[in-house]
């Protein structure tokens, strides 16, 4: 009997991605139910599903002590493949089908300008937080501030400047907090901040940044807006990688000598 | 059906190549805006009137399938993030991330109000 169970377990681990599909399906079904029955449709099911996903990731991390959420449990390892960069980017490109080229032309310059303002403002907030918590060396302040831009820009910048690994971990955490807040809050505040048109979605992607946060947040708001916001947000990360270890680092270094 | 998936794959790979090339050219050695280029390519191809195959039924069905798989993929992505260490991580990181995101929300709010006023003024002029 025990052998049968262990055989079945091996089978499920081998077909990990299919187990992941079943788990996600279950989460989406539950979210759909909660959305219609509890929130009377006010909260989009995908927002609830993403929140559940994060809770599952927390449980996974608490059980295994690993860094990949629920996918660290070998039975649910397929979640890492299903939610990995390859399928995420592939489906994002698919979501661009049906997007209108004229809408992009309309907000081209505004979207581009929002990239600069977005990267700079997030960096500034992160730098202020770092200094407020007693960091005064330029490398640490720059790394933490870059983390506030996105969780990718933080470690890229930290590695380039030779920052301490705890500081790099802090920068990843700062970016992760940002991403998770974007996922949860975007659908809740979308109407209040005027996030209803492709143009505003592009500006939003540029000002707020973080590809995964924007794509998930917009998906829960209005799936039609996903390609517009995500397109600008991917350039946001690129811009951050470009500006943080160079221009913004030199600026920070100069400010730190004044402190 | 295969045309749709192949077009997606082509856009994905070409976008990644462009992004990586840009990264190498700027000395960052990582992918800069790869998906962004992919999205742009996909929009350009499907908006082109010359390419008739993108309007065919099979193409639509296959691309729409991947489009609807997007939310399930995002849920899987959320479930494989390091949420636990974030909850127990340093306070400075929490403050930095929170400050950055809410300031960005505030900027979007200001801008959208500005846009709405502009539109209202335009309407008044037209009236």
Interface residues (C-beta under 8 A of the other chain):
Chain A: X20 X21 X23 X24 X25 X27 X28 X46 X49 X50 X51 X52 X53 X54 X55 X56 X57 X58 X60 X61 X62 X65 X67 X68 X69 X70 X71 X76 X79 X80 X82 X83 X84 X87 X88 X89 X90 X91 X92 X93 X94 X95 X96 X97 X98 X99 X100 X101 X104 X114 X117 X118 X121 X122 X125 X126 X128 X129 X130 X132 X133 X135 X144 X145 X147 X148 X149 X152 X156 X169 X170 X171 X172 X173 X174 X175 X176 X177 X178 X180 X181 X182 X183 X185 X189 X192 X193 X194 X195 X200 X203 X204 X207 X208 X209 X211 X212 X215 X216 X219 X223 X226 X227 X230 X231 X232 X234 X235 X237 X238 X241 X242
Chain B: X8 X9 X11 X12 X15 X16 X19 X22 X23 X26 X28 X30 X32 X33 X34 X35 X36 X38 X39 X40 X42 X43 X44 X46 X47 X60 X63 X64 X66 X67 X69 X70 X71 X72 X73 X74 X75 X76 X77 X78 X79 X80 X81 X82 X83 X84 X85 X86 X87 X89 X90 X91 X92 X93 X94 X95 X96 X97 X98 X99 X100 X101 X102 X103 X104 X105 X107 X108 X109 X111 X112 X113 X115 X116
